[in-house]
Amino acid sequence: MRLRGVRLPLNVLLIGGGGREAALAWAFSRSPRLGRLDCAPGNAGIERHARRVPIPADDLERLLAHATRERYDLVVVGPEAPLVGGLADRLRDAGIAVFGPSAAAARIEGSKADAKRFMERHRIPTAGFRIFDRLDDARTYLAASGTAYPLVVKADGLAAGKGVVLADDAAAAIEAAEGMLSGRSFGDAGRSIVVEERLTGRETSLFALTDGTAFVELAPCQDYKRAFDRDAGPNTGGMGTYSPSAWIDRPTRAAITETILAPTIAGLAAEGRPFRGVLFVGVMLTAAGPKVLEYNARFGDPETQVLIPRLDGDWLDLIDACARGRLDEVAPAFLDVASVCVVMASGGYPGSYERGRLIEGLDEAERLEGVTVFHAGTERDASGAIVTSGGRVLGITATAADLADARDRAYRAVGRIRWAGEHHRTDIALDAITAGRERR
């Protein structure tokens, strides 16, 4: 990765406490430009790399006051909720460089209805859709003889990655709509819903850094959303991922850039809400070409965990250039390696689960070649031992020369870690290897 000019040391505040932030903290800690790294609120793994600040990621007032008082050179916002809530705007108004989009730009994640209307205005390929905020109107449409199934019902607002229901028939769709529009399922996030056709094909994840004008693409990833093997069970925030994608060749990637990434970034700028940060696009590779499933206004989790080790360069330099509108000065490159992340979760996730379970074997796992353990939902108990504190607990990431070796390393590390009730999928990246689709 090439950068022009002198780069001064940076005091950085990283906001968030999950696996995504653990990967970023790990990367920043390796930068020769790093002065001080703080993380609010962090977790038991992040504290190896950063001083923890006991402020929740959604407490915008305290975060702004803290960042202003400490005079950070750069603030990196990990989660979506503070971005949608306007934290980046308030930090920039205070004269602090921040990596993350404005509230207006982040609405492409914060409101699925806003995102669909945006795509319609700018002719960006996506599934056909209808938007409803009245249950009677939604029920009439969903029960009509002319409504084609299967389809998808989505809560309009942020629902922690869980506000999507795949409906095979009218009964399932109406049940989902009733739960969302009544507020029972997702509170205010479901007070408006998007009903759209269900696209068929293979889903993939694309990331681009943009300063509002220029953009650079990052390596594509494949995510596994369902809780159990063979894509069974409920949707989760993600049970594993690998990079680079085995299903995106050069022509497909060029088509995604031309029809989705470039018009999205140009469209947001044209509407007076330029996007500065990382644009994460969920794409379905259909027979008719790539189509947008959803936008996200931040790095993915667990996709960040496989992107981070593959950069041939300094993540802190890259993110700082993006935050300061100097993305035209960078030329990022990626290592010719494969990376696999397997999520280890609490039993019961994404439903209810127990916390405080003692985690054993972490040091043993990290001694394996090419393996890094990123903490997502961990804390320390009164004795100082590391225990579970969330649904997704760890992201076991491994890199190797090819996908099969990276997968083998990741699962060997998984086998060394244990706690009562632990759950993980056993088939991450297996479909690509079985199909002989490995690529770099």
N, C-alpha and C positions, 0 to 999 in steps of 0.2 A: 504494500500500500504506500503510495507516494503522497507527501504533503509538502507544501512550500512554506518557507519562512521559519522563524524561531518560535518554538512552542514553550510557554512558561508553565511551571507547575500549577496544578489545579486542586483546590479544595472543593470536594464534591459531596452533595447530599443526594443519596439514593432513597427514593420513597417506595415502600412496599415491604412485604415480608414473606413472599412465596418463593417457589422454585425459579421463576424468571429472575427475580431480584438476586437470588443466590448466585445464579450464573453470571449476571452482570457484575456483582461484587467481586467474584472470582476473577473476571477479566480485568476489571479496573485495578485490582490489587497488583496485577502484573505489569501495569503501565509505568514506564520511567517518568511519565509526566505527573503521576499522582502525588499530591501533597498530603492531604488528609481525606479519608473516606468515612462518612457517617451514613447510617441507614436508619430510617424511621418507618416501621418499628423494628424490622429485621427479624431474625429467628436464631436458633441455637447454632446453625451452621454458618450463617452470615457473620456472626460475631468473630469468626476466625479471620475475617478480612476487613471488618469495619467496626467502628464504635457504634453501638446501638443507641438510638434516641427514642425514648418511650412515648412516642406520639403516633396514634393510629393514622393510617393512610387516608382516612376520610375526614379527619379533623383539620379542615382547611385553614381555619383561623390560627390555630396553634402552629401549623406547619409554616404559614406565611410569617408569623411573628418570629419563629425560630430561625428561618432562613435569612430574614432581614437582620436579625441581631447578630448572627454568626458570619454574615457577609460571605456566603459561599460564592465561588467562581462559577459553579455550574450545579443546577439541580436536574436530576434525571427522574422523571415520574414513571413508575412502572405500571400500576393498575389503571383500569379505565375509569372507575368512579370519580376519582379526583380530577381527571381530565375533563370529563363531561360536566363536572361541577364548577369548572372554571379556574382551577388552581394555576394552570400555566399562564392565563391572562393576568392573574393577580401578581404572580412572581415577575412577569415581564414589566408590569406597571411599576414594580418596585425596583426596577433596574437590574434584575438578576437574570442571567442567561439560563434558559430552561430547555430541556429536551422533552418535547411533548406539544401536541396541538392545542389551539385555542378551543374554548367550549363550542364555538360555532362550527369549527372544523370537525371536532370530535362527535358532533351529532350524527355523523354517518355511522357511528357505532351506537351512540346513545339512543337513537330512534331508528328502528328498522323501517318505519313508514317514511321518514325523511330520506333514508338511504335509497329506498325503492323509487321515490319520486325524483331524486337526484339522478339516478341511473336512467330513468325514463326521459328526463330533460336532455341528457347528454348522450343518449343512444348507446349506452353501455349495455352489452348483452347480459340478461338476467332472466329469471323465471317470470312468467306472467303472474299478475298479482291483483288482489283487491284489498282495500283497507276498510276496517269497520271499527266504530266506537260505540255502536248500539247493538245489544244482544239480539233484538228482534230482527234487525237487518241481516246480521250474520247468520242467524238461524234460518231465515228464509232462503238465503243464498246457498247455504250448505245442504239444505234439504231439497233443493230444486232438482228436478229430473235432468236438467241440462248441465249440472255441475259434475265435472269429471274427477274421478278418484283413481289413484291415491293423490293426496295433496298434503300440504304442510301448514300448520297453524303456528304462528309466532307471536309471542308477546312483544309489543313495540319497544319497551324500554329495557334497561339492563336487568338481567335475571341470572347473573353468575354462570352463564353458559348453559342454563337449564330451561330456558323459556321457549323451547321448540318441541312441537308434538308432530310426529309423523302419523297421519290419519289415513287408514285404508278404506274407510267408509264414512257415511254421513253421521252415524251414531258416535263414532270416535271423535270426529271433527267437532260436532256440536258439544260434546262433553268437554273438550279442550277449550272451546270458545267460551262456554259458560263459566268454567273455572277461572279463565283469564279475565274476562270482562267484568265479572263480579268482584274481582280483587282477591278471591280466595286462594288462587294458585300462586300469583307473583306480586300481589299488592298493586301499587300504582303502576308498576312496569307493564301490567297487562290490561290497563284501562282502555287501550287501543290495541288492535291486533292486525297482523298482516296474514292474509290467506293466499298461498301461492301454489302454483303447480309443483309437483315433485319431480325434480330433474333426475335423470338416470345417467350413470357414468361413473367415473372415479373422481373422488374429491382430493384436492391437493391444496397446499398453503403456499402463498407467495408473499414475500416481504420486500419493501422498498424504503430506503431512507430518502426523505425529501426535505428541503429547506423552504418549500413553497413554490420554487421554480425548477431548480435542478433536482434530479433524483438518480439514485444508484440502486440497482437491484442486488438483493442478497440471495443466497442459495435457496432453492425451493425445498420444502419438507413434506413428509407424509405423516399425518396424525391419525391416531386411533381413538375415537370418541367413546365407543361403547364399553361398558364395564367388564364384559367377559369375552373370552376367546370367540373367534369366528364372528365378531361383531354382533354378539348377542347381549341382551340386557339393556338397561337404561343408558341414556346419554350421560356423559360426565364432562368435566373440564378437559379431559384428555388423559388416556392411560399409557401413552407411549408415542414415540415418533422416531423418524430417522431422516437423515439428509446426506446426500442430495436425493430428490425424488427419483424413483425408478421409472416413473411414468411420464416424465416431461422431456421430450427431445427438443432439439434446437428450434425446429419450425413451430412447435407448440408454444415454447417460451416466447418466441418472437411475436406470435399471435396474441398472447396474453399482454405483452408489453404494448403492442399497437392498439388493441381494442379495449383494454381494461386499465392498465396502469397509467399510461400517458394521458388518456382522456379524463380519468378521475382526477389526477393532480391538476391538469389544466382547467377542468371544470370547477373545482373548488376555488382556484385562484380567480377565475372569471366571475365567480359569485361573491367575491370579496371576503372569502374565508380561506386564505391559503393555508395549506397543511404543512406544519413543521414538526417533524418527528418521524416515527416509523409507521408506515401504512401496511397493514396486514390484511390480505384479501383471501378469503376462502373461495376457491374456484372449483366448479364441477366441469370435468372434461367430458363433454357430451358428444354425440355423433354429429351435432350441428356446430361444434366448436366450443371453446371455453366460455363459461358463463359464471357470473358472480353469484355466490351463495350469500355472502355477507361481507361487510367491512368491519375491521377492528382498528382502533386508533392507537394501538400500542403493540409491543412485542407479544407473541403468543407464549403460552405456557402449556405444554412443555417444549414447544418448538425452539425457544431461545436456548434451551439446554443443549441442543445439537448444533445450532448455528454458531454459538460462541466459540467452541474449540476449533472450528474450521476456518476462521479468519486468519489470513496470512498478514498479520499486522497488529495494530494497536486499536482496540475498541474505543478506548477513551478519546483518542485523537479523532476518530471517525465521528463519534457522537457529539463531541465538542464542535467540530466543523459544521455539522448539521444544525446544531442549536444556534450557531452564530451566523447562519446564512452564507457559509463558505464551502458548500458541498462541491462546488466546481473545482476545488483544490485537491480533491481526493480521487484516488483510483484504487478502490479496494480489490483485493484478490483473495481467493479461497484455496486452501490446501487441497491437494489431490488425495483426500482421504474420505472415508465414510464414517458417519457418527450415528449411534443408536442410543436412545434413552428409553428405559423401562421405568414406569411409575410404580412405586410401592405404596399401597393405600391402606387405610384402616378398614377393617372388616365392616361391611354395611354401606360404605360409600358407593354411590352419591346420596344414600339415605342417611339415617341416623347411625352414629358410630361412637365408640368409647374413646376417651382421651387419657393421657397419662400412662400409656403402656411403655415399659422400658424397652429401648432399642439396643440390641447387641450386635456386634460384628462390624461396626462401621470402619474401624481402623484396618481390620483384616481385608475388607473389600477394597479399600483405597490403596492398598499395597499392590494390587494387581496392575499389570502394565496397561496403560492407556485408559484407566478408569478414573472418573471423578464422581463423587457423590454430592449432588446438590440438594440441600435441605429445603423442604417446602412447608411442612407443618410440624415443626419441632420446637421444643422448649427445654429448659433445664428444670429439674425438680429441686426440692429443698436440699438434697444431697449433692447437687451438681450434675447428676446423671441426665443424659438426653432421653427425652420421652416424647411420645406422639402428642400433637396438639391440633391436628387438622385431619381432613379427609384424605387428601393427597399428601403423603408424608415425606417421601424421598423421590428424587429423580436420578436413577443410576445411569450414567452416561459413559459410553466407551467409544473410542476412535480406533480405527485400524485401516490398513491399506484397502480392504474391501468390506462390503456390507456383511458378508457371512462371518468374517473374523470379528468385526465390531459387535455384531449380535452375540456371538459366543462369549466375548469378554464381558459384555453387559450382564448376561444371564449367569455367568460364573460369579460375578460380584453379587448379584441378587441372592444367590444361594448361600452367601456368607453372612447375610444380614437377617435378623429375625426379631419379631416381637409377637405377642399373643394377638391372634386375629388378623395378622397381615394378609393382604390380598394383592395379587398382580396378575396381569395377563401373561400367557406363555407364548404368544404368537406374534409379538411385535417384529415387523420386517420380514416375517416368514413368507408372506404371500409373494413379495418381490423376489426373494431368493428361490422359492419353488418355481416361479414362472421364468426364471433365468433373466430377470429384468434389471439386474444390478447395473448401475452406471455411475460415473462421476462426472 
